Each structure stands twice: as structure tokens, then as C-alpha cells.
Amino acid sequence: MANASINGITLFYEEKGDPTSKNAILFLNGVMASTSSWNLQLAVFEKLGYRLVLHDFRGQLRSDKPQGPYTFAQHAQDTIALMDFLGIDKAHLIGTSYGGEVALKLAIDHPSRIRSIALIDSVSELDDVLSAFVYGWKDAASAKDGERFFKLMMPSIYSSTFIQNNRAMLEKRTQAMKTTAPSYFDGQIALYETFLNDVTMSCDLGKIICPALILCGENDILKPRKFSKIIAEGIAGSEYLTIPDCGHVAIFEKPNELNSALLGFIVKQA
């Protein structure tokens, strides 16, 4: 765990795996998450000797939270600057939700630095339902009540099956949110505004030239399959996969199935 001075702010980052490997993978977080959200994915890649890098975006938990909104181009520039800081020329990108959208912008704006992208439950445009969900999160974050916030957003990101089978764990997380620092919610608001203002990228998907894997939970109601299909159809030669009986947070709900798909895709790019 460390911090890097990047573009005038401090970004929190972690490195796992083999730091000398020329095969680097960057894991890009969902909007409410932090680097620890990838714990169920890292081991399979560590075993094969990849260099793994994770970081919190500006506005996220352990990085600086300057006044927003930001832009996805800004997130991409921060990520490129972190790669430069760590001496990484090119990398595979694995991003979930907001992190997948950052990966899209990286592949659009910095194609020479990207080996491949794997996007999990991400979008390249909005509709009224998705916008309404995010406006609801923004209102809940403004109250800075962690318990209320988690209870409001939980049904939109987890499938009903996952909620039914993990009630104790989710209740524990609900209670833990009571102690969340107010600055976390300030950062969340900036990130939600960034998403609402700047996520529209469908018209630029044709600029992406690297291999791409697009994955979506079958029961994702927040960013349903139609959005992943738009991305898959817009990127020439991309691969598309639906994960059965899975909501929005595939990294938690279906880690084994997800890891098999991700690992198979990354290995093919060697």
C-alpha cells in the first residue's frame, strides 16, 4: 500500500503479484468501492506471475477528493500518470462498472498504452432509469447517513438471490457504514456527477483497437445487458458474455465464473 503524487493530487495504490513482470494488469474499481473490492480476483492472477496494480480514483475512499465533478478523461490521465510513475508501458485493464467506463476512456484516448480491456457491468451511455438510480444515490449521499445510504443502494446492485443468501453479511456491512467518514460521501457525490455528466462514449467505441471482453450479470437491473451489448457491438472483434443468475456486482456474486472468463481472456492475449 502506498501513495503517489499524480496530477496535483495524491492517489492511493497497491501492487500485488510479481513487480518485475512485463505483463501488468490494472484493476479499476466500481464507484462505491476501493482496492479491497478485488480480493476475490487477485489470487488466480498472482499464481501466474502477473504484476497487479490497483488504485482508488480521485474522489474514492483513500485517494484525494478535490472538488468535482471530474471527467473520465481526467481519470484516464491519472491512470496513465500512475503507470508512468510505476514504470509500466502497457497494461491489461479489468474494470467493473465505473472502472469499466474509465477503461473505455483509456482505450479510446491512450490506445498505445493498453493491451486489452475487460469490462464488467459497464455502460457507454445513459437512460432514464439508470440516471434515476444515480440521482437517488446522490441524494442519499448528501444526507451522509451511511446506514440509509447502503440500504437504499443495495437492491439496485445485488441480485435478489445474493441478498437472500447473504443477509447476515449485508447486515454487517450496513452496520459498518454507520461509521463512514463524511468525506467519503463528498467524493461519492463528485463521482456520481462525473458519471451523469460524462459517461456518454458510444460514439467513440469504434476508436478502440485492443482486444475487448464485455461481461454482464444476467440480472443486473442497474446497468442491464442492453448496455453491454451496445459496447460489444461498437468495438470491432469484441467478445461478449452473460453471467447467469448474477446482479450488478459480479466480482462478489460470481467470482469463480468471472475469474475463469477473465483469466482465459487475458491468457489469450499473451
C-alpha positions as CSV (number, residue, x, y, z in Angstrom):
1,M,0.0,0.0,0.0
2,A,1.3,3.4,-1.0
3,N,0.5,6.9,-2.2
4,A,1.6,8.6,-5.4
5,S,1.6,12.3,-6.2
6,I,-0.3,12.4,-9.5
7,N,-1.5,15.4,-11.4
8,G,-1.6,17.6,-8.3
9,I,-3.4,15.1,-6.0
10,T,-2.5,12.0,-4.0
11,L,-3.7,8.6,-5.3
12,F,-3.7,5.6,-3.1
13,Y,-2.5,2.4,-4.9
14,E,-1.4,-1.2,-4.2
15,E,0.8,-3.6,-6.0
16,K,0.4,-7.4,-5.9
17,G,2.0,-10.3,-7.8
18,D,5.4,-10.1,-9.5
19,P,6.6,-6.5,-9.6
20,T,9.2,-7.4,-12.2
21,S,6.8,-8.9,-14.7
22,K,6.3,-7.2,-18.0
23,N,2.7,-8.4,-18.0
24,A,0.8,-5.8,-15.9
25,I,-2.9,-5.8,-15.1
26,L,-4.7,-2.8,-13.8
27,F,-7.9,-3.4,-11.8
28,L,-10.3,-0.4,-11.9
29,N,-12.8,0.0,-9.1
30,G,-16.6,0.4,-9.1
31,V,-17.7,3.8,-8.0
32,M,-18.5,3.0,-4.3
33,A,-15.6,0.6,-3.9
34,S,-11.9,0.6,-3.1
35,T,-8.9,-1.6,-4.0
36,S,-10.1,-4.2,-1.4
37,S,-13.1,-5.0,-3.6
38,W,-10.9,-7.1,-5.9
39,N,-9.8,-9.6,-3.2
40,L,-11.7,-12.5,-4.8
41,Q,-10.0,-11.9,-8.2
42,L,-6.3,-11.4,-7.4
43,A,-5.1,-14.9,-6.4
44,V,-5.6,-16.5,-9.8
45,F,-3.6,-13.9,-11.5
46,E,-0.9,-13.8,-8.8
47,K,-0.3,-17.6,-9.3
48,L,0.5,-17.0,-13.0
49,G,3.1,-14.3,-12.2
50,Y,1.3,-11.1,-13.4
51,R,2.1,-7.7,-12.0
52,L,-1.2,-6.4,-10.5
53,V,-1.9,-2.8,-9.8
54,L,-4.9,-1.4,-8.0
55,H,-5.8,2.2,-7.1
56,D,-8.6,4.4,-5.8
57,F,-9.7,7.0,-8.4
58,R,-9.7,10.7,-7.4
59,G,-12.8,11.0,-5.2
60,Q,-12.7,7.4,-3.9
61,L,-12.0,6.2,-0.4
62,R,-8.3,6.5,0.2
63,S,-7.4,9.0,-2.6
64,D,-7.7,12.7,-2.5
65,K,-11.2,14.1,-3.1
66,P,-10.8,17.5,-4.8
67,Q,-13.9,19.4,-5.7
68,G,-15.8,17.7,-8.6
69,P,-17.3,16.8,-10.9
70,Y,-14.3,15.3,-12.7
71,T,-14.2,13.8,-16.2
72,F,-13.4,10.3,-17.5
73,A,-10.6,11.8,-19.4
74,Q,-9.2,13.1,-16.1
75,H,-9.5,9.6,-14.6
76,A,-7.7,8.2,-17.6
77,Q,-4.9,10.7,-17.4
78,D,-4.5,9.9,-13.7
79,T,-4.2,6.2,-14.5
80,I,-1.6,6.8,-17.3
81,A,0.4,9.0,-14.9
82,L,0.3,6.2,-12.3
83,M,1.5,3.8,-14.9
84,D,4.4,6.2,-15.8
85,F,5.2,6.5,-12.0
86,L,5.4,2.7,-11.7
87,G,7.3,2.2,-15.0
88,I,4.5,0.4,-16.8
89,D,4.5,0.9,-20.5
90,K,1.4,-1.1,-21.4
91,A,-1.2,-2.9,-19.4
92,H,-4.3,-5.1,-19.5
93,L,-7.3,-3.4,-17.9
94,I,-10.0,-5.1,-15.9
95,G,-12.8,-2.7,-14.8
96,T,-16.1,-3.1,-13.1
97,S,-19.0,-0.6,-13.5
98,Y,-17.4,2.9,-13.2
99,G,-14.0,1.3,-13.5
100,G,-15.0,-0.3,-16.8
101,E,-16.1,3.1,-18.0
102,V,-12.6,4.5,-17.1
103,A,-11.1,1.6,-19.0
104,L,-13.2,2.6,-22.1
105,K,-11.8,6.1,-21.9
106,L,-8.3,4.8,-21.5
107,A,-8.7,2.6,-24.6
108,I,-10.2,5.5,-26.6
109,D,-7.7,8.2,-25.6
110,H,-4.5,6.2,-24.9
111,P,-4.6,3.1,-27.3
112,S,-0.8,2.7,-27.4
113,R,-0.8,2.0,-23.6
114,I,-3.5,-0.6,-23.5
115,R,-3.1,-4.3,-24.2
116,S,-6.7,-5.3,-23.7
117,I,-9.8,-4.3,-21.7
118,A,-12.3,-6.5,-19.8
119,L,-15.4,-4.6,-18.8
120,I,-17.8,-5.9,-16.1
121,D,-21.3,-4.4,-16.0
122,S,-20.4,-1.1,-17.6
123,V,-22.1,1.3,-19.9
124,S,-21.2,3.8,-22.6
125,E,-24.4,5.9,-22.4
126,L,-27.3,6.6,-20.1
127,D,-31.1,6.0,-20.0
128,D,-33.7,7.5,-17.7
129,V,-33.8,4.5,-15.3
130,L,-30.0,4.4,-14.8
131,S,-29.9,8.2,-14.3
132,A,-32.7,8.0,-11.7
133,F,-30.8,5.4,-9.7
134,V,-27.7,7.5,-9.6
135,Y,-29.7,10.7,-8.7
136,G,-31.1,8.7,-5.8
137,W,-27.6,7.7,-4.7
138,K,-26.6,11.3,-4.9
139,D,-29.5,12.4,-2.7
140,A,-28.7,9.6,-0.1
141,A,-25.0,10.5,-0.1
142,S,-25.9,14.2,0.6
143,A,-27.5,13.1,3.9
144,K,-24.2,11.5,4.9
145,D,-26.1,8.7,6.7
146,G,-24.1,5.5,5.9
147,E,-26.8,3.1,7.0
148,R,-29.5,4.8,5.0
149,F,-27.2,5.0,2.0
150,F,-26.3,1.3,2.0
151,K,-29.9,0.2,2.4
152,L,-31.0,2.4,-0.5
153,M,-28.4,1.3,-3.0
154,M,-28.3,-2.4,-2.0
155,P,-31.3,-3.6,-4.1
156,S,-30.0,-1.9,-7.2
157,I,-26.6,-3.6,-7.2
158,Y,-27.2,-7.1,-5.8
159,S,-29.4,-9.7,-7.2
160,S,-32.3,-11.0,-5.2
161,T,-30.6,-14.4,-4.9
162,F,-27.5,-12.9,-3.5
163,I,-29.4,-10.8,-1.0
164,Q,-31.4,-13.8,0.2
165,N,-28.3,-15.9,0.6
166,N,-26.1,-13.3,2.3
167,R,-28.4,-11.4,4.7
168,A,-26.0,-11.6,7.6
169,M,-23.1,-10.3,5.7
170,L,-25.1,-7.5,4.2
171,E,-26.4,-6.5,7.6
172,K,-22.9,-6.4,8.9
173,R,-21.9,-4.1,6.1
174,T,-24.9,-2.0,6.7
175,Q,-23.9,-1.5,10.4
176,A,-20.3,-0.8,9.4
177,M,-21.4,2.0,7.1
178,K,-22.6,3.9,10.2
179,T,-19.1,5.0,10.9
180,T,-18.3,6.1,7.3
181,A,-16.5,9.5,7.2
182,P,-18.4,12.4,5.7
183,S,-15.5,12.9,3.2
184,Y,-16.4,9.6,1.6
185,F,-19.9,10.9,0.7
186,D,-18.4,14.1,-0.7
187,G,-16.2,12.1,-3.0
188,Q,-19.2,9.9,-4.0
189,I,-21.3,12.9,-5.0
190,A,-18.4,14.2,-7.2
191,L,-18.1,10.8,-8.8
192,Y,-21.9,10.4,-9.4
193,E,-21.9,13.9,-11.0
194,T,-19.0,12.8,-13.2
195,F,-20.9,9.7,-14.3
196,L,-24.1,11.6,-15.1
197,N,-22.3,14.4,-17.0
198,D,-19.6,12.5,-18.9
199,V,-20.2,8.7,-19.3
200,T,-21.6,9.0,-22.9
201,M,-19.0,7.4,-25.1
202,S,-20.9,5.2,-27.5
203,C,-19.9,7.3,-30.5
204,D,-16.2,6.7,-29.8
205,L,-16.3,2.9,-29.3
206,G,-15.1,2.4,-32.9
207,K,-11.8,4.0,-31.9
208,I,-11.0,1.1,-29.6
209,I,-8.5,-1.2,-31.3
210,C,-7.4,-3.5,-28.5
211,P,-9.0,-6.9,-27.7
212,A,-12.1,-6.4,-25.5
213,L,-14.2,-8.7,-23.3
214,I,-17.6,-7.4,-22.3
215,L,-19.3,-9.2,-19.4
216,C,-22.7,-8.5,-17.8
217,G,-24.7,-10.1,-15.0
218,E,-27.9,-11.7,-16.3
219,N,-30.0,-10.0,-13.6
220,D,-28.3,-6.6,-13.5
221,I,-31.1,-4.1,-13.1
222,L,-28.8,-1.1,-12.7
223,K,-26.8,-1.5,-15.9
224,P,-28.7,-4.2,-17.8
225,R,-27.5,-6.3,-20.7
226,K,-28.6,-3.8,-23.3
227,F,-25.8,-1.5,-22.3
228,S,-23.1,-4.2,-22.5
229,K,-24.4,-5.2,-25.9
230,I,-24.1,-1.6,-27.2
231,I,-20.4,-1.7,-26.1
232,A,-19.8,-5.2,-27.6
233,E,-21.4,-4.1,-30.9
234,G,-19.4,-0.9,-31.0
235,I,-16.0,-2.5,-30.5
236,A,-14.8,-4.5,-33.5
237,G,-13.9,-8.1,-32.7
238,S,-15.0,-7.9,-29.0
239,E,-16.2,-10.9,-27.1
240,Y,-19.5,-10.8,-25.0
241,L,-20.5,-13.0,-22.1
242,T,-23.6,-13.0,-19.9
243,I,-23.0,-14.3,-16.3
244,P,-26.1,-16.3,-15.3
245,D,-28.1,-15.6,-12.0
246,C,-25.9,-12.6,-11.3
247,G,-26.7,-8.9,-10.4
248,H,-24.5,-5.9,-10.9
249,V,-21.6,-6.8,-8.6
250,A,-20.3,-9.9,-10.4
251,I,-16.9,-9.6,-8.6
252,F,-18.7,-10.6,-5.4
253,E,-21.7,-12.6,-6.6
254,K,-20.0,-14.9,-9.1
255,P,-16.2,-14.7,-8.5
256,N,-15.4,-18.2,-9.8
257,E,-17.3,-17.9,-13.1
258,L,-15.9,-14.4,-13.6
259,N,-12.3,-15.3,-12.8
260,S,-12.4,-18.2,-15.3
261,A,-13.7,-15.8,-18.0
262,L,-11.2,-13.1,-17.2
263,L,-8.2,-15.4,-16.9
264,G,-9.0,-17.2,-20.2
265,F,-9.3,-13.8,-22.0
266,I,-6.1,-12.4,-20.6
267,V,-4.0,-15.5,-21.2
268,K,-5.1,-15.4,-24.9
269,Q,-3.6,-12.0,-25.3
270,A,0.0,-13.2,-24.4
